[in-house]
């Protein structure tokens, strides 16, 4: 059966080429360019491709070779014969190809051929190696070294904002990344040949197994219908993974996304978003050994002190923190503890003396007399028996003692610092005058 004869092209294109030729011969290059742009806008891709081929042939080939090639194009492309005839050069038109410099005649002066210079060598004037001495002129060497890069030293230019540092990892770039998927059974990388099985050639989809798992008869992806799409293949793989592996979180699906190619990643993202729930927030807890820093520079006194806990954004020591500051204790305002204890003893002894006098009034005179003589002694014994034990100081009292001790220590430290600042740093030696 013979091939159908193609339809002839529109002769308007050949007429446009003739018009462009006439404009070029008239040296109206601007109008010729405009006419050529209009021809490019109105012609189809096949016609313009033929125009480009003819232009390259006439530009880069000699006249004989170009005419031969145009004849072959005319013979093999019947629809474009009017266009090729319009572009074919005339018999008197030839392409000007300048000669190469090696073939061009030189019009310069004739110079005699260079010949070897005759040298007169006198062996008697040679210096023996043991008598040779190197005595270079140091000034010449120094002047030469000073002249090196003198312009750069005088005008260093503008300093760069960042140093030129190469961050290119040549070892990583030398590696060839081979995109492959994981086996749906052993979760190991598959070889490239595992994706070209008889099942894939039959159009039933990939089984997702590596060579070893396939030889052991392990289950893989089910067969797909002929004419399935990439979305069907990816969904079948994700359904198999969700059925045979724990999917409490999205970790295994992230692994599938990482090993998939660029065209399958959007499909995996949409499937995971529709069929799974987001992972719970994993909040990191502070470990037991991560304790805050107890010491540091105080922002109040600018000294390295023990910092008060919970001082907020400011780092304050115990002395500068207003929560730990109390009113100063005035001298003599704290009552001695032994005076308080004495009052308690006297009050207890007065109560016992009152009970002893009431019992003497009800007894006889003899008993009253004896009781009167023994009253002071019994009262003293009763007082000693009912004397209360020394009580433990209260919390407020102990706090006041601590505050007073702290104030004394702070005052002593300040006094030592003042003494150190008043002390001269160096002692000048006495100078003696010589007479």
HELIX and SHEET records of a PDB file:
HELIX    1   1 UNK A   11  UNK A   25  1                                  15    
HELIX    2   2 UNK A   29  UNK A   42  1                                  14    
HELIX    3   3 UNK A   45  UNK A   60  1                                  16    
HELIX    4   4 UNK A   63  UNK A   76  1                                  14    
HELIX    5   5 UNK A   78  UNK A   80  5                                   3    
HELIX    6   6 UNK A   81  UNK A   87  1                                   7    
HELIX    7   7 UNK A  101  UNK A  103  5                                   3    
HELIX    8   8 UNK A  123  UNK A  125  5                                   3    
HELIX    9   9 UNK A  129  UNK A  131  5                                   3    
HELIX   10  10 UNK A  138  UNK A  147  1                                  10    
HELIX   11  11 UNK A  150  UNK A  154  1                                   5    
HELIX   12  12 UNK A  170  UNK A  174  1                                   5    
HELIX   13  13 UNK A  192  UNK A  195  5                                   4    
HELIX   14  14 UNK A  198  UNK A  201  1                                   4    
HELIX   15  15 UNK A  211  UNK A  215  1                                   5    
HELIX   16  16 UNK A  230  UNK A  244  1                                  15    
HELIX   17  17 UNK A  251  UNK A  259  1                                   9    
HELIX   18  18 UNK A  262  UNK A  275  1                                  14    
HELIX   19  19 UNK A  322  UNK A  324  5                                   3    
HELIX   20  20 UNK A  337  UNK A  362  1                                  26    
HELIX   21  21 UNK A  365  UNK A  385  1                                  21    
HELIX   22  22 UNK A  395  UNK A  422  1                                  28    
SHEET    1   A 2 UNK A 295  UNK A 297  0                                        
SHEET    2   A 2 UNK A 304  UNK A 306 -1                                        
END                                                                             
